[in-house]
């Protein structure tokens, strides 16, 4: 397959048309219901148990994120939550992001 076969410039007309139809309003008004519906379905589903190595990697990444967070943000989080709660929240954000990317890649969110 040549690199020209992956050229998606033919979608530009559709993107321009969507921008014209949506106008200057908030994109969240158009996109939010789709994302909200996906998130609720995902949260209500039976989430597979990740492999131990994946769980460890996500925990490690969450630790690195909090260790590299701006001090003001880390301080505020730690004032209101203990470190374990913050790390679990960050892990949840990472897992949700991974599921969201997977849904995008699989075509589940093509309506976006």
Secondary structure, DSSP 8 states (H G I E B T S, - for coil): --GGGG--GGGHHHHHHHHHHHTTS-HHHHHHHHHHHHHHHHHHS------HHHHHHHHHHHHHHHHHS-HHHHHHHHHHS-HHHHHHHHHHHHHHHHHHHHHHHHTTTTT-
